[in-house]
């Protein structure tokens, strides 16, 4: 998957936000496993509809709701790169809208 290095870097940044030591190798392995096994839904935010760099992601895990008696998705992880947040760096001129896209087969 072409976006794996960028996704892993974001995931590593997410883990560092929660005071984990930087570990790009572990982040890459974990994200690659999620994609290969299809046991999570990964959505990524791109700066410009399929042409820009990845600036964020969210990860959903399947579960079940006993009350509704149906499958659900649990939002487990959500991260936006610091430079892409509202209080961070400005978007470059002509950057366009942010685009969310799903990764993986499932």
C-alpha atoms as one frame of an Amber mdcrd trajectory, in Angstrom:
protein
   0.000   0.000   0.000   1.518   3.268  -1.142   0.187   5.331   1.784   1.564
   3.020   4.498   4.708   5.095   5.276   2.673   8.313   5.650  -0.043   6.543
   7.647   2.552   4.949   9.935   4.185   8.346  10.534   0.803   9.797  11.527
   0.112   6.823  13.803   3.531   7.246  15.406   2.695  10.923  16.009  -0.649
   9.894  17.519   1.090   7.519  19.926   3.635  10.197  20.855   0.740  12.547
  21.643  -0.223   9.969  24.283   3.333   9.999  25.653   4.595   6.840  23.969
   8.197   6.738  22.800   8.672   7.290  19.055   8.746   3.951  17.252   8.103
   4.188  13.519   8.846   0.482  13.023   6.153  -0.548  15.504   3.699   1.951
  14.034   4.344   0.594  10.532   3.913  -3.010  11.648   0.672  -2.264  13.497
  -0.898  -0.311  10.625   0.210  -2.911   8.076  -1.413  -5.656  10.151  -4.694
  -3.745  10.408  -4.775  -3.299   6.639  -3.767  -6.878   5.827  -6.154  -8.487
   8.305  -9.017  -6.110   7.578  -9.869  -5.977  11.281 -10.231  -2.186  11.346
 -11.665   0.500   9.118  -9.095   3.187   8.402 -10.063   6.584   7.035  -7.399
   9.086   6.062  -7.605  12.819   5.511  -5.672  14.182   2.551  -4.859  17.816
   2.013  -6.196  17.923  -1.540  -8.577  15.190  -2.762  -6.200  12.380  -3.558
  -3.267  14.585  -4.532  -2.016  15.988  -1.275  -0.187  14.538   1.689  -1.986
  12.624   4.423  -2.791  14.982   7.286  -4.868  12.790   9.562  -6.602   9.474
  10.136  -9.272   7.743  12.160  -9.496   4.088  12.990 -12.736   2.222  13.639
 -13.005  -1.249  15.135 -16.005  -3.527  14.614 -18.034  -4.533  17.639 -21.643
  -5.230  18.573 -24.353  -3.299  20.355 -26.409  -5.555  22.585 -29.160  -2.960
  23.029 -29.677  -2.459  19.288 -28.779  -6.110  18.555 -26.608  -5.157  15.607
 -23.008  -4.607  14.587 -21.420  -1.215  15.266 -18.106   0.541  14.638 -16.187
   1.993  17.578 -14.091   5.075  16.894 -10.855   4.172  18.618  -8.242   6.538
  17.197  -8.493  10.017  15.700  -5.501  12.197  14.841  -4.759  15.275  12.764
  -1.167  16.349  12.175  -0.363  19.426  14.288   0.362  21.610  11.247  -3.061
  20.819   9.772  -5.115  21.722  12.849  -7.085  24.954  13.016  -4.669  26.531
  15.478  -1.622  25.344  13.535  -0.038  26.380  10.286  -2.210  27.945   7.621
  -3.108  25.924   4.570  -0.997  26.832   1.575  -2.767  28.923  -1.067  -4.785
  26.737  -3.420  -4.581  23.701  -1.113  -8.270  22.977  -1.617 -10.573  21.018
   0.631  -9.560  18.121   2.820 -10.664  14.729   1.498 -11.454  11.620   3.586
 -10.771   8.276   1.940 -10.999   4.697   3.152  -7.978   2.395   3.081  -7.884
  -1.352   2.712 -10.301  -3.882   1.315 -12.969  -3.858   4.011
